[in-house]
Amino acid sequence: MNSLKTNYTLILFFIILPVLTSAQEKPIGLEVMQKVYDRPDGNDMQSELAMTLTNSRGDQRVRKIRQFVKDMGQVEKKIMFFLSPADVRNTSFMNWSYDEIGKDDDQWIYLPALKKTKRISSDSKSDYFMGSDFTYDDLGDRHPTDDTHKILRQENLNDEACYVVESTPKNEDYMYSKTISWVIKDKWIGLKKEFYDEDGELLKILTVKSFSKIKDYWIISESEMKNVQKNHTTNMKLQDIKIDFGIESNKFTERMMKRGIK
């Protein structure tokens, strides 16, 4: 073989190799959001939840909730029971999230005043949940393939190295025109998320206030959603968290929603 050609080939190889290696190491947006979606958090979880609503005048309302979550393989089920105050006591909410691509969450709410369980329709998922800044859709698990993802940059947030990922819905009728997420690289926790309305204006900001490792799982224990357009905030704080507690599968039924916490 011609030695000049051999030398040229070797030089070209060593120039291209680092570029190829770098491209392989850097994940694409979908991979990052899939890792967030797949982050292990135990087979089940039980916790006490304090939901604090703060309006533009600084007035607060606190709602106490007990919630249960269980991973059943292809579906994750969650049920929430309102304990106080009196005007929401015995209200319950249930969400079933599916791994199957394209399958929407199933959601129900039980209103004790009506003694009736209502299924949340797809048209109602943009409604706000119990006066909070979370919509019914926010309470579910949106599948990463429902959006197109792009890594905008990498930067530190709260001393954590993050990917900043822009997600644009494939369905043009979706309630948000886009979201931007700050994802911690080694923990795959969404540390911050911005929600933009249909006109492309910033609507809400979700911020993780606290997270820790429980039984080798990274668990978010406090988060806050702020509606910047209404200057209204909802803080969600988990306490008495129990992982792999052995929650029975029959906990997640309409019958249990009506029965409540005994």
C-alpha positions in Angstrom: 0.0 0.0 0.0 1.2 3.5 -0.8 2.8 4.9 2.4 1.6 8.4 1.8 -2.0 7.1 1.5 -1.5 5.0 4.7 -0.3 8.0 6.7 -3.2 10.1 5.4 -5.7 7.4 6.4 -4.3 7.2 9.9 -4.3 10.9 10.4 -7.9 11.2 9.2 -8.9 8.3 11.5 -7.4 10.0 14.6 -9.1 13.3 13.6 -12.5 11.7 13.1 -12.4 9.3 16.1 -12.8 11.9 18.9 -15.7 13.5 17.0 -17.5 10.2 16.7 -16.8 9.3 20.3 -18.1 12.7 21.5 -21.3 12.3 19.4 -21.9 8.9 20.9 -21.4 10.1 24.5 -23.7 13.1 24.2 -27.3 12.0 24.5 -30.1 13.3 22.4 -33.1 15.1 23.9 -35.4 12.0 23.8 -32.8 9.9 25.6 -32.6 12.4 28.4 -36.4 12.7 28.9 -36.7 8.9 28.7 -34.2 8.5 31.5 -36.3 11.0 33.6 -39.5 8.9 32.8 -37.7 5.6 33.6 -36.0 6.8 36.8 -36.6 4.0 39.4 -38.5 5.1 42.5 -39.5 1.7 44.1 -42.4 -0.7 43.7 -44.7 1.4 45.8 -44.8 4.5 47.9 -47.0 5.8 50.7 -46.7 9.4 52.0 -48.5 12.3 53.7 -48.8 15.3 51.4 -49.3 19.0 52.4 -50.6 21.1 49.5 -50.2 24.8 50.2 -52.0 27.3 47.9 -50.8 30.9 48.0 -52.6 33.6 46.1 -51.3 37.0 44.9 -52.1 38.7 48.2 -50.1 36.1 50.1 -53.2 34.3 51.6 -52.6 30.6 52.2 -54.8 27.5 52.2 -53.3 24.2 53.4 -54.7 20.8 52.3 -53.6 17.6 53.9 -53.6 14.5 51.7 -52.6 10.9 52.1 -51.4 9.3 48.9 -50.4 5.8 47.6 -48.5 4.9 44.5 -47.9 1.4 43.1 -46.0 0.2 40.0 -47.8 -2.7 38.5 -45.5 -3.3 35.5 -47.2 -1.8 32.5 -49.3 0.6 34.6 -48.5 2.8 37.5 -51.5 3.6 39.8 -51.9 6.5 42.2 -54.6 7.4 44.6 -54.9 10.5 46.8 -57.3 11.0 49.8 -58.0 14.5 51.1 -58.0 14.5 54.9 -58.5 18.3 55.6 -59.8 20.9 55.7 -63.5 20.0 56.2 -64.7 21.4 52.8 -62.5 19.0 50.9 -62.4 16.1 53.3 -63.1 12.6 51.8 -62.5 13.9 48.3 -60.3 11.4 46.4 -58.4 11.3 43.1 -57.0 8.4 41.2 -54.6 8.2 38.2 -53.5 5.3 36.1 -50.5 5.9 33.9 -49.6 3.4 31.1 -46.2 2.6 29.6 -47.9 1.8 26.3 -47.0 4.6 23.8 -50.0 6.7 22.8 -52.2 5.5 25.6 -53.5 8.4 27.7 -53.8 8.3 31.5 -57.1 7.3 33.1 -58.2 9.6 35.9 -61.1 9.8 38.3 -62.2 12.1 41.1 -64.7 11.4 43.8 -66.7 14.3 45.2 -68.4 13.3 48.5 -71.0 16.1 48.3 -72.4 14.4 45.1 -71.5 10.9 46.3 -70.4 10.3 42.8 -67.1 9.3 41.0 -66.4 11.3 37.9 -64.1 10.2 35.2 -61.9 13.0 33.9 -62.4 13.3 30.1 -59.6 14.3 27.8 -61.2 17.7 27.3 -61.1 18.4 31.0 -57.4 17.5 31.6 -56.4 21.2 31.1 -58.6 22.1 34.1 -56.9 22.9 37.3 -57.0 20.3 40.1 -58.7 21.4 43.3 -57.8 25.0 43.0 -54.1 24.3 42.6 -51.7 25.4 39.9 -51.5 21.8 38.6 -53.8 20.7 35.8 -55.1 17.1 35.8 -52.7 16.5 32.9 -49.7 17.7 35.1 -50.6 15.0 37.7 -50.2 12.2 35.1 -47.0 10.9 33.5 -46.6 12.3 30.0 -44.8 9.8 27.8 -41.6 11.2 26.2 -42.6 10.1 22.7 -45.6 12.5 22.9 -43.1 15.4 22.3 -40.2 16.3 20.2 -37.1 17.0 22.4 -34.1 19.1 21.7 -31.1 19.8 24.0 -30.6 23.5 24.1 -27.5 23.6 26.3 -25.8 22.3 29.4 -25.5 24.4 32.6 -25.4 24.3 36.3 -28.5 24.9 38.4 -28.3 24.8 42.2 -24.8 23.3 41.9 -26.2 20.5 39.8 -24.9 19.8 36.2 -28.0 19.8 34.0 -29.2 19.3 30.5 -31.6 22.0 29.4 -34.2 20.3 27.1 -36.9 21.9 25.1 -40.0 19.7 24.5 -42.5 20.5 21.8 -45.8 18.6 21.7 -46.5 16.6 18.5 -50.2 17.3 19.0 -50.8 20.9 18.1 -53.9 21.1 20.2 -52.0 20.3 23.4 -52.5 22.9 26.3 -48.8 23.9 26.3 -46.9 25.1 23.2 -43.7 23.9 24.7 -41.9 23.1 28.0 -38.2 23.6 29.0 -36.7 21.2 31.5 -33.5 21.3 33.6 -32.5 17.7 34.1 -29.8 16.7 36.5 -27.3 14.6 34.5 -26.4 11.8 37.0 -29.7 11.6 38.9 -32.2 12.2 36.0 -34.4 14.4 38.1 -36.3 17.3 36.5 -35.0 20.1 38.7 -37.0 22.8 37.0 -39.6 23.0 34.3 -41.1 26.0 32.4 -44.5 25.7 30.8 -45.5 28.0 27.9 -49.1 28.7 26.9 -50.6 28.5 23.5 -49.3 31.9 22.6 -45.8 31.0 23.5 -45.8 33.1 26.7 -44.3 31.7 30.0 -47.3 30.4 32.0 -45.9 28.4 34.9 -42.6 27.3 36.5 -42.2 24.0 38.4 -39.3 24.0 40.8 -38.0 21.0 42.8 -37.2 22.3 46.3 -36.0 19.1 47.9 -35.0 15.6 47.0 -33.1 12.8 48.7 -32.1 9.2 48.5 -34.5 6.7 50.1 -33.6 3.0 49.8 -31.3 3.8 46.9 -34.0 5.7 45.0 -33.9 9.4 44.3 -37.2 10.7 45.6 -38.6 14.3 45.2 -40.0 15.4 48.6 -40.9 19.0 47.8 -41.9 20.9 44.7 -43.6 24.1 43.9 -45.6 25.2 40.9 -45.9 29.0 40.3 -48.4 30.4 37.8 -46.4 33.6 36.8 -49.4 35.0 34.9 -51.7 34.9 38.0 -49.0 35.1 40.7 -50.5 32.0 42.3 -48.4 29.2 43.8 -48.9 25.6 44.9 -46.4 23.9 47.1 -46.4 20.1 47.4 -44.4 18.7 50.4 -44.2 15.0 51.1 -43.6 13.7 54.7 -43.5 10.2 56.3 -42.4 8.7 53.0 -42.4 4.9 52.9 -40.9 3.0 50.0 -41.7 -0.6 49.1 -44.2 -0.7 51.9 -46.2 -3.5 50.3 -49.4 -1.7 49.3 -52.2 -4.0 48.1 -53.3 -3.8 44.5 -57.0 -3.5 45.5 -56.2 -0.1 47.0 -56.6 1.5 43.6 -60.3 1.1 42.7 -63.4 3.3 42.5 -64.7 1.4 45.5 -61.7 2.5 47.6 -62.2 6.1 46.4 -65.7 6.2 47.8 -64.7 4.4 51.0 -61.8 6.8 51.8 -59.4 6.5 54.7 -60.8 4.6 57.6 
